[in-house]
Amino acid sequence: MNGIPLRTLVTALVALFVPIAAWAIDFPHELGSVKGYKCSSCHTVHSTLGSTGYNNVCLTCHNPSDPYGSGKPFAMADFANPFRTWTSARPAVTYQTSHNWIGKDVVPKAGAVAPTDVRLTKSLLIGTVSCARCHNIHDLYSSAYNSKPFLRVRNDEDQLCLDCHRPRKTVDHTRGTHPVTVNYSTKAAARPDEFYSPPRNSNPANPTSAMRMSRSGAVVCTTCHGVHYTDSNSRTFDNASSARMGLLSTSRGMLLRTDLKGRTVSDPNICTNCHKSADDPANTTARVKNHNGTKNQNVQCADCHGGHVDEADGTAPNAYLINRYMNISTQYGAVRNAKVMYQYTSVARKNWNKDAFGVCLACHSPLPGTIGQHSSTNAADCRSCHTHSQGFSANCTQCHGFPPTVNTAGGPSGYGKDGVRDYSTSGVFKNETQTPHARHAGGGANYSIACDQCHKGFSHNTGTFQDVFVDKTGIIASIGSGANPTYNPAGKGTCTATYCHSDGAPRNASLQAVVGAPGNTTFTWGNGMGTLSGCGSCHAAFPLTNAHPAHFNAGS
């Protein structure tokens, strides 16, 4: 008998307290305060949610006109739509400063897939992106099990972000997406010439534009991206106050914490906040430099690279995160939607200009015919002159004169020197003040013979020097004549059997070049300046080949 009232009491207490615990709501959504919130404020029987689903409920209060929800306002102009998944009407001016809250949860271009955590897979939420997919006001504001503000799961290591964007959870940089879950301090300590430690802030006066690592110090999604009130502008504070006061700028919906590009190549951008660039004079050993050139085109990291350029499924290896479509504007013109197919698994597959979709050809098509190497499709040939550490801008007078004419190291007029590669210690050195380089290629009163006429087929910038007559096809010294020119770099260096220093051909009876002036078939390169003067120095004063006799006889 006495047990029955006790069971009844327990049952009554459970019935009384469980509903209260289950529906307890943390500030600022609390019930029973002066705000007047009650269950029916959100939970109304047979309410029509409309096309925006649960967001209709949240946006009822989170808008500029609500006396309480206006503290964190959102409007239809605010959600990011960079992949144009939302096609219905929006305001004429869109800010795109918050994570998309309308649409499907599978968007391959965004690396978005349906989450797997059971707390994010409630039956009423499946298949959609909504406020309630990430937030639950019936959870605590934050706890050991969830992160602020009212997130359904912990997110101190971007667990929530990386569940929905699982394809981009990788440390493999060949998969077309920036590596994440990598400890930044460890990486920066191992490669101090390449990374700042800690990362720079494009605007030190603005803490919201700083690159943020996870609790463990790892690079994660929110290192570069914000979630709400984020306009990819280091000059604005990314917070609700800026939104209320209309201080956030319009954006492309990338939700970057800082500037995609700096004002100039020497200003920090979202890439060079972490990656050291030789555009900063302090980084003398940096491996990269913006492609600015001598014409100040202001081409920066994001013009050629992206943080996410593929779906990260590994089907199209892209180690350097090179954009698949180039859209670049400079004062010299613009490139729009130029397709690039750069797949990296080996040097042979680095597509600089091996076909119409080469990365260089997106902007530089056709390549100028100044040197023979521009017709090469070998990536190694491209990189022999165009290196990232020099901003890919090749300058023939950077390492040597064009042509070399003085006896000093390096450009703009001296002999070849690039680091440890030094012509003066090569064993075949010739004093350039005494060679005929200026006479052959100096221009003006001298000849303007192209480098390739003597150096075609050379091994550029590999430490070999005086690579002469390596590839003899199509050059003046042998063209159409059968001449077989040779060069011996020993001693003063000598040229032999060159068609240009001959009596001409092939009109003689044997159809072979009559090579060399009478009694002089070998010419000296070292100390050769000024040793040839007048027509008779290279060939007979009155050559008997071709049509020369007819002309001489007619004029006599």
DOKOLFI-267975 format. One record per residue (C-alpha): residue number from 1; x, y negated, z. Coordinates in steps of 0.2 Angstrom, whole numbers. Layout:
   sese       x       y       z
    NUM       X       Y       Z
...
END
This chain:
   sese       x       y       z
      1       0       0       0
      2      14     -12       5
      3      23      -9     -12
      4       9     -15     -23
      5       9     -34     -17
      6      28     -34     -19
      7      28     -28     -37
      8      14     -40     -41
      9      25     -54     -34
     10      40     -49     -44
     11      30     -48     -60
     12      23     -66     -56
     13      40     -73     -53
     14      47     -66     -69
     15      32     -72     -79
     16      35     -89     -71
     17      53     -91     -73
     18      58     -82     -89
     19      48     -94    -100
     20      57    -109     -92
     21      74    -102     -94
     22      70     -96    -112
     23      64    -114    -117
     24      76    -124    -106
     25      83    -138    -117
     26      99    -148    -114
     27     100    -167    -116
     28      96    -176    -127
     29      82    -165    -132
     30      76    -162    -115
     31      58    -160    -110
     32      48    -171     -97
     33      59    -187     -99
     34      53    -204    -104
     35      57    -199    -122
     36      41    -189    -121
     37      47    -174    -130
     38      37    -158    -128
     39      36    -141    -136
     40      23    -147    -149
     41      35    -161    -154
     42      44    -148    -165
     43      33    -132    -164
     44      16    -137    -172
     45       5    -123    -178
     46       2    -122    -197
     47      14    -137    -200
     48      19    -138    -218
     49      38    -138    -219
     50      39    -143    -237
     51      54    -141    -249
     52      66    -146    -235
     53      61    -132    -223
     54      67    -134    -205
     55      75    -150    -209
     56      58    -159    -210
     57      57    -156    -191
     58      75    -162    -187
     59      73    -177    -198
     60      57    -182    -190
     61      68    -189    -176
     62      85    -190    -184
     63      81    -205    -195
     64      85    -224    -193
     65      67    -228    -187
     66      66    -216    -172
     67      70    -225    -156
     68      80    -210    -149
     69      85    -200    -164
     70      92    -215    -173
     71     107    -214    -163
     72     112    -200    -175
     73     103    -204    -191
     74     102    -195    -207
     75      94    -199    -224
     76      91    -190    -240
     77     105    -200    -247
     78     118    -193    -235
     79     119    -174    -239
     80     134    -169    -250
     81     129    -162    -267
     82     146    -160    -276
     83     140    -145    -286
     84     123    -152    -290
     85     114    -138    -282
     86     100    -150    -277
     87      92    -157    -293
     88      76    -166    -286
     89      75    -184    -284
     90      86    -194    -272
     91      89    -212    -269
     92      99    -222    -283
     93     114    -224    -271
     94     120    -208    -262
     95     133    -208    -249
     96     136    -189    -247
     97     144    -190    -230
     98     136    -174    -222
     99     137    -156    -226
    100     123    -151    -237
    101     107    -146    -227
    102      96    -141    -241
    103      97    -127    -253
    104     103    -109    -254
    105     117    -101    -244
    106     126     -93    -258
    107     135    -106    -269
    108     151     -98    -278
    109     159    -114    -282
    110     159    -119    -264
    111     165    -102    -259
    112     149    -100    -249
    113     141     -84    -245
    114     128     -77    -233
    115     135     -77    -215
    116     137     -60    -206
    117     136     -66    -187
    118     119     -60    -181
    119     116     -77    -173
    120     117     -85    -190
    121     106     -72    -198
    122      89     -75    -190
    123      75     -68    -202
    124      67     -86    -204
    125      84     -93    -209
    126      91     -80    -221
    127      95     -87    -239
    128      94    -105    -234
    129     106    -119    -228
    130      97    -130    -215
    131     100    -139    -199
    132      94    -124    -189
    133     106    -112    -198
    134     120    -120    -188
    135     112    -128    -174
    136     100    -122    -160
    137      93    -135    -148
    138      88    -120    -137
    139     106    -116    -134
    140     117    -126    -122
    141     125    -142    -129
    142     141    -131    -127
    143     147    -116    -117
    144     159    -101    -117
    145     148     -94    -131
    146     144    -109    -142
    147     152    -126    -147
    148     145    -143    -147
    149     134    -150    -153
    150     121    -135    -150
    151     130    -124    -163
    152     124    -106    -163
    153     142     -99    -161
    154     160    -105    -156
    155     169    -115    -168
    156     185    -120    -160
    157     194    -110    -173
    158     181    -114    -187
    159     173     -97    -184
    160     156    -104    -190
    161     164    -112    -206
    162     174     -97    -211
    163     159     -85    -209
    164     149     -94    -222
    165     165     -98    -232
    166     173     -81    -230
    167     181     -80    -248
    168     191     -95    -243
    169     198     -87    -227
    170     215     -82    -233
    171     233     -85    -231
    172     237     -80    -249
    173     240     -96    -259
    174     238     -87    -276
    175     219     -85    -273
    176     215    -102    -279
    177     211    -109    -262
    178     222    -118    -249
    179     228    -106    -235
    180     220    -107    -218
    181     222     -99    -201
    182     241    -103    -203
    183     249    -110    -188
    184     255    -127    -194
    185     269    -131    -181
    186     277    -114    -185
    187     277    -117    -203
    188     283    -135    -202
    189     297    -130    -190
    190     303    -116    -203
    191     302    -128    -218
    192     306    -146    -211
    193     311    -153    -228
    194     293    -149    -234
    195     281    -153    -220
    196     279    -167    -207
    197     278    -162    -189
    198     265    -168    -184
    199     256    -172    -199
    200     255    -191    -204
    201     239    -201    -203
    202     235    -212    -218
    203     228    -225    -206
    204     236    -223    -189
    205     223    -236    -182
    206     209    -223    -186
    207     210    -207    -176
    208     196    -200    -186
    209     207    -200    -202
    210     220    -188    -194
    211     222    -171    -199
    212     215    -159    -185
    213     222    -142    -181
    214     211    -129    -173
    215     213    -126    -154
    216     227    -113    -158
    217     236    -126    -169
    218     230    -117    -186
    219     226    -125    -202
    220     207    -123    -204
    221     193    -130    -214
    222     190    -145    -202
    223     209    -149    -203
    224     205    -158    -219
    225     185    -159    -219
    226     173    -166    -208
    227     155    -160    -206
    228     144    -176    -203
    229     147    -195    -206
    230     163    -191    -217
    231     166    -202    -232
    232     184    -197    -238
    233     190    -215    -233
    234     204    -218    -220
    235     198    -236    -218
    236     181    -231    -210
    237     178    -223    -194
    238     169    -206    -197
    239     155    -207    -184
    240     137    -210    -181
    241     141    -228    -176
    242     148    -232    -193
    243     132    -224    -201
    244     120    -234    -190
    245     129    -250    -195
    246     131    -246    -213
    247     150    -245    -213
    248     152    -229    -222
    249     157    -229    -240
    250     149    -219    -254
    251     159    -204    -259
    252     159    -188    -270
    253     154    -177    -256
    254     170    -169    -253
    255     169    -173    -234
    256     187    -177    -233
    257     194    -185    -217
    258     206    -196    -226
    259     209    -203    -244
    260     210    -190    -258
    261     222    -203    -267
    262     233    -217    -260
    263     232    -234    -267
    264     250    -231    -274
    265     260    -215    -276
    266     271    -221    -261
    267     255    -222    -250
    268     249    -206    -240
    269     235    -196    -247
    270     227    -180    -240
    271     241    -169    -247
    272     256    -180    -242
    273     249    -182    -224
    274     257    -164    -222
    275     267    -161    -237
    276     283    -172    -238
    277     285    -181    -255
    278     301    -188    -263
    279     290    -204    -266
    280     295    -208    -248
    281     313    -213    -248
    282     316    -205    -231
    283     312    -188    -239
    284     328    -186    -250
    285     327    -167    -250
    286     308    -165    -253
    287     303    -152    -266
    288     289    -162    -274
    289     286    -180    -280
    290     271    -188    -288
    291     270    -188    -307
    292     272    -207    -308
    293     286    -208    -322
    294     294    -224    -327
    295     278    -232    -333
    296     270    -232    -316
    297     255    -221    -321
    298     250    -218    -303
    299     246    -200    -306
    300     245    -192    -289
    301     243    -174    -281
    302     224    -173    -283
    303     225    -177    -301
    304     233    -160    -305
    305     229    -150    -289
    306     214    -146    -279
    307     212    -138    -262
    308     199    -126    -269
    309     201    -123    -288
    310     194    -105    -290
    311     181     -94    -281
    312     196     -86    -271
    313     192     -68    -277
    314     209     -66    -284
    315     204     -63    -302
    316     213     -79    -308
    317     230     -80    -299
    318     234     -99    -296
    319     248    -101    -284
    320     250    -120    -286
    321     231    -124    -285
    322     231    -132    -302
    323     214    -139    -307
    324     205    -129    -320
    325     199    -145    -328
    326     210    -161    -329
    327     201    -178    -326
    328     215    -191    -325
    329     214    -210    -328
    330     229    -222    -330
    331     231    -239    -338
    332     237    -230    -354
    333     221    -220    -356
    334     210    -206    -348
    335     209    -187    -350
    336     192    -179    -347
    337     187    -161    -344
    338     203    -154    -352
    339     203    -136    -348
    340     219    -128    -340
    341     222    -110    -338
    342     237    -108    -327
    343     239     -91    -320
    344     254     -86    -309
    345     261     -69    -307
    346     278     -72    -314
    347     288     -85    -323
    348     282     -79    -340
    349     264     -83    -335
    350     267    -101    -329
    351     257    -109    -343
    352     265    -126    -346
    353     263    -126    -365
    354     262    -108    -371
    355     245    -111    -378
    356     231    -125    -380
    357     227    -123    -361
    358     244    -127    -354
    359     245    -138    -339
    360     256    -151    -348
    361     246    -151    -364
    362     230    -156    -355
    363     237    -174    -355
    364     253    -173    -367
    365     247    -166    -383
    366     256    -164    -394
    367     272    -164    -385
    368     285    -176    -393
    369     297    -169    -405
    370     312    -178    -398
    371     321    -161    -393
    372     320    -143    -399
    373     315    -137    -382
    374     298    -146    -383
    375     293    -132    -396
    376     297    -119    -383
    377     284    -109    -374
    378     296    -103    -361
    379     292    -110    -344
    380     310    -110    -339
    381     314    -121    -353
    382     301    -134    -347
    383     308    -133    -330
    384     326    -136    -335
    385     321    -154    -337
    386     304    -157    -329
    387     305    -153    -311
    388     292    -157    -297
    389     306    -165    -286
    390     308    -178    -300
    391     290    -180    -303
    392     291    -170    -319
    393     298    -185    -327
    394     313    -180    -338
    395     325    -194    -341
    396     340    -190    -353
    397     350    -203    -344
    398     347    -197    -327
    399     362    -184    -327
    400     372    -190    -342
    401     373    -204    -355
    402     362    -203    -371
    403     375    -201    -378
    404     389    -202    -365
    405     401    -215    -369
    406     410    -220    -352
    407     422    -209    -341
    408     410    -210    -325
    409     399    -197    -318
    410     380    -196    -322
    411     368    -208    -331
    412     365    -220    -339
    413     381    -219    -349
    414     393    -207    -341
    415     397    -188    -343
    416     385    -174    -336
    417     384    -172    -317
    418     369    -165    -307
    419     373    -160    -290
    420     386    -146    -290
    421     386    -145    -309
    422     400    -157    -314
    423     407    -159    -332
    424     423    -166    -325
    425     427    -149    -316
    426     420    -138    -330
    427     437    -134    -337
    428     432    -141    -354
    429     431    -159    -349
    430     434    -173    -362
    431     436    -191    -358
    432     420    -199    -365
    433     428    -215    -369
    434     439    -206    -382
    435     426    -194    -390
    436     415    -199    -405
    437     399    -197    -396
    438     395    -215    -398
    439     399    -214    -417
    440     388    -199    -420
    441     373    -205    -409
    442     375    -222    -402
    443     363    -231    -415
    444     365    -248    -421
    445     381    -249    -432
    446     384    -231    -428
    447     374    -215    -433
    448     359    -210    -424
    449     361    -191    -425
    450     349    -182    -414
    451     356    -171    -400
    452     349    -155    -407
    453     360    -157    -423
    454     375    -151    -413
    455     367    -144    -397
    456     352    -134    -403
    457     350    -119    -392
    458     360    -125    -378
    459     358    -119    -360
    460     352    -135    -352
    461     357    -139    -334
    462     364    -122    -329
    463     382    -127    -327
    464     388    -123    -344
    465     395    -138    -354
    466     399    -141    -372
    467     386    -129    -379
    468     389    -133    -397
    469     382    -124    -413
    470     373    -111    -402
    471     358    -111    -414
    472     364    -116    -431
    473     347    -114    -440
    474     340    -130    -448
    475     354    -142    -442
    476     364    -154    -454
    477     380    -145    -451
    478     374    -129    -460
    479     357    -134    -468
    480     354    -126    -485
    481     373    -124    -488
    482     378    -107    -481
    483     391    -116    -470
    484     395    -108    -453
    485     400    -122    -442
    486     410    -117    -426
    487     416    -127    -411
    488     430    -122    -399
    489     430    -131    -383
    490     448    -127    -378
    491     460    -141    -377
    492     454    -156    -386
    493     440    -146    -394
    494     438    -144    -412
    495     424    -142    -425
    496     427    -131    -440
    497     417    -128    -456
    498     404    -141    -454
    499     394    -146    -469
    500     393    -164    -464
    501     412    -166    -464
    502     413    -158    -482
    503     413    -162    -500
    504     395    -156    -501
    505     386    -141    -509
    506     378    -130    -515
    507     379    -137    -533
    508     397    -129    -535
    509     398    -113    -545
    510     399    -102    -530
    511     384    -110    -521
    512     394    -111    -505
    513     399    -127    -496
    514     415    -135    -500
    515     419    -138    -482
    516     432    -150    -476
    517     441    -165    -484
    518     456    -159    -494
    519     469    -152    -483
    520     458    -155    -467
    521     445    -143    -463
    522     446    -145    -444
    523     441    -160    -434
    524     446    -164    -416
    525     433    -170    -403
    526     443    -175    -388
    527     453    -191    -392
    528     444    -191    -409
    529     436    -208    -407
    530     442    -219    -422
    531     452    -206    -430
    532     441    -205    -445
    533     439    -220    -456
    534     433    -222    -473
    535     424    -210    -485
    536     440    -200    -488
    537     442    -195    -470
    538     428    -183    -471
    539     428    -178    -489
    540     438    -181    -505
    541     437    -199    -510
    542     431    -193    -527
    543     423    -177    -523
    544     420    -165    -538
    545     404    -157    -531
    546     386    -160    -535
    547     382    -175    -546
    548     397    -185    -540
    549     407    -183    -556
    550     393    -189    -567
    551     391    -205    -556
    552     409    -209    -556
    553     411    -206    -574
    554     396    -217    -578
    555     403    -231    -567
    556     421    -231    -574
END
